Amino acid sequence: MLMGNFLRNRKSIRDFKRESVEAEKLEEVRTDMKALEKEGQGDFAFRLFEDGERIREALAGKAGYAGVMIEAPHYIALDILKDSDSALIYGAYYMEKLITELNKKDLSTCWISLDEVDEKLKKELFGKDIKDIGYILAFGYEKPHNPFTSEEPYSVKFGIEDFVFDEKLEREVERDKLETYGLIDLFYYIRFAPSTKNLQPWRFLFRDDTTIELLLAFEDWDRHLLVDAGIIMYYFEELGRYAGINNKWQLIDGEIYQGEQYRYKSIGLFKL
Ligand SMILES: Cc1cc2nc3c(=O)[nH]c(=O)nc-3n(C[C@H](O)[C@H](O)[C@H](O)COP(=O)(O)O)c2cc1C
């Protein structure tokens, strides 16, 4: 598959057909979930809830988009099993990897944050053995849009110059440099990654000729930003493979830098 096909059309879908996904397909999704949990080595568990109606009714007014619950036939909860930054980062990383598998089956998705949902309700809904469910994924078949009456929801994305820097934070990277490294396409497509409230907090900094550092930009630190970090790490590695780079991110215990506009927390290093 070309890099352009993979991830280019990836976006959050909030209008789903009511109909359930076929039982065989749901079984395949369960198999994918198990395989990815195994890769995740006990950091997280995926929990599939077939009865979407029960979830969406209970979460009405408490989660969704602008106060309206996203109605999908099914949901998958991401349960973070270990209380560590890396478990949160890799939980999100593998949720994106699961989305790739769902997309291959023609299924669409949207992350839903459960910040406003109390623990008691979460236990009632998802089971008393859950550890830490901060997010669920709505999934199902996308409702087709009438091109004449409805506008495609469109989320504004940063330009490369807004999130890729050279040697020093807030110093733009020259296009020539990205071309030399063969990374223009990667940084073009990576912008389509989903992020909490579309904040796109990720920043990439060329540290030297062989290393890229991933940082998160923020005003007030919030651990949830680590979820956005995990997602972008997945996108980077996946797009990197198409650019012929087969490496993986190494997490580092992040320093915090003060920049002109933001503070930044360092998350990981990637060897080119
Ligand atoms: C961790 C995370 C949590 C999100 N939570 C919600 C949510 O609660 N409700 C919602 O409608 N969209 C949610 N989204 C989707 C983002 O709003 C969406 O990714 C962003 O606006 C960019 O749009 P796009 O995914 O179509 O590119 C979430 C995305 C992420 C990554």
The ligand as a Gaussian input file, in Angstrom:
#p B3LYP/6-31G(d) Opt

LIG

0 1
 C       -7.245000      10.929000      22.757000
 C       -8.344000      11.499000      21.931000
 C       -9.562000      11.807000      22.511000
 C      -10.599000      12.299000      21.737000
 N      -11.822000      12.552000      22.320000
 C      -12.857000      12.938000      21.542000
 C      -14.148000      13.121000      22.102000
 O      -14.364000      12.951000      23.306000
 N      -15.153000      13.483000      21.274000
 C      -14.953000      13.676000      19.931000
 O      -15.911000      14.006000      19.245000
 N      -13.748000      13.535000      19.369000
 C      -12.703000      13.152000      20.146000
 N      -11.468000      12.945000      19.574000
 C      -11.272000      13.182000      18.137000
 C      -10.557000      14.505000      17.911000
 O      -11.446000      15.553000      18.205000
 C      -10.085000      14.552000      16.461000
 O       -9.072000      13.605000      16.312000
 C       -9.519000      15.888000      16.046000
 O      -10.520000      16.856000      16.075000
 C       -8.926000      15.843000      14.652000
 O       -9.861000      15.415000      13.701000
 P       -9.556000      14.171000      12.780000
 O       -9.345000      12.990000      13.676000
 O      -10.757000      14.017000      11.907000
 O       -8.319000      14.504000      11.999000
 C      -10.416000      12.506000      20.350000
 C       -9.179000      12.209000      19.773000
 C       -8.158000      11.710000      20.552000
 C       -6.885000      11.378000      19.892000

